[in-house]
Each structure stands twice: as structure tokens, then as C-alpha cells.
Amino acid sequence: RKEVEQDPGPFNVPEGATVAFNCTYSNSASQSFFWYRQDCRKEPKLLMSVYSSGNEDGRFTAQLNRASQYISLLIRDSKLSDSATYLCVVNKAADSWGKLQFGAGTQVVVTP
Amino acid sequence: GAVVSQHPSRVICKSGTSVKIECRSLDFQATTMFWYRQFPKKSLMLMATSNEGSKATYEQGVEKDKFLINHASLTLSTLTVTSAHPEDSSFYICSARDRSLLAGDQETQYFGPGTRLLVL
């Protein structure tokens, strides 16, 4: 089983619609969670950290469910510029500070 | 935000040659830099953790004699792919952690733009 699993998609989303997707992680000792965005042939860029109580940043909402070991990302009012691959990222273990484990990404395609 | 550069952005080389990739933190000091490799449609895989002034620590399955890492200063780490072969063709990305950040933010990593290596 992969340490971080994501639905690869693509999720085809009409502009203005809402899209949500999850990511599951296998290491129950994981402490930190992030969503990164990666555009085609570019480096990943931090979208947002995910906090235990859930958090929102503009049109983006992230949730963490420790019991079921998954995190989610919801994008409201999708823009064409939201088209990208969204990477779920988990720190590898509580005692390997800084080491991140990446999912393979969920592709989102926002269409006009 | 913090900026990390990589050089070269793209390299094509013949099988058997060595290729050096530089990763620089431009406006901050990074005690720790990370090297990743990404194959098409796959996740980033951590190869090694580079600590300034000490030996790099490699992930399981990554050959340290194949991928030489040098972290000579707080702003520069280099990855040398020795005797490159076609299977080494990949997207190599470095990231750096800003030592000046408060504890809670120190997990934020800033990524370089990546280096595409093609070995013929």
C-alpha cells in the first residue's frame, strides 16, 4: 500500500463549480499535512497547510480526519487558473522532521 | 516569498557522463535541503536530505555513490549524477527549509524550479 494515496483524476469541473477530493495516508504517526499545487512541468508550490480543526483560505477549504486517516480539499467557485495537479503531502513520521511524503497528485481540469 | 533556484533547468547528456545540478536559496539561509526525483505522472520521491557541513542522508534504495550530494554552504547544495544512464532521466527538484522561521513554520519547504535530465 502506498503511504499517500490520491485519486489521479482527472476531475473535469465547469468554471464556477465546486470540486472536492480526498487523500489517504497510511502512517498514523504523521503530524503535518499539506496541499501543494503543481502545474505541468513545474515545481510544486504550497497551497495550504491542513490543520486539525480544518481551515479555509479563500475558495479553498482543507479538512483533516485523523480517525480515518484522510485529508480533503474543496475548491469553490472554480477558476480556469485552478487547473493543476494537487499534491497531498504528509510529513513522513513524527521523528523525521522535515521529510515529506508526496502523493502522486489529483488532476483538476476546469473548463469554460 | 522565499526563492530557490536550480541550475541547469534542462540538461541532455550522453550515457556515462556525470551531471551536476545546483540548488541555491537566494534570499534565506537553508541548513537543510532536500533532493527529490519525479518520473512522469508519479509522485515526488525523496532521494536524500542534505545538511550543511555534514554528510547527506539517503533514502532507502538510493545509491549514495551514484548520487553525490555536497552542501558546502548555507545557500548551496549540489547533486551530481555520476555515470548517468538513460534510466536516470527524470525531473530532479530540490527544496530548502528556511532556518530563520519559527518552529511551527520550519516545515515549510520552498522548491526550486527543477532540472530535467535526459540521458541518451
Interface residues (C-beta under 8 A of the other chain):
Chain A: V4 P8 S32 R41 K42 E43 P44 K45 L46 L87 N91 K92 W97 G98 K99 L100 Q101 F102 G103 A104 G105
Chain B: T32 F34 Y36 K41 K42 S43 L44 M45 L46 T49 F91 I93 R97 Q106 E107 T108 Q109 F111 G112 P113 G114 R116
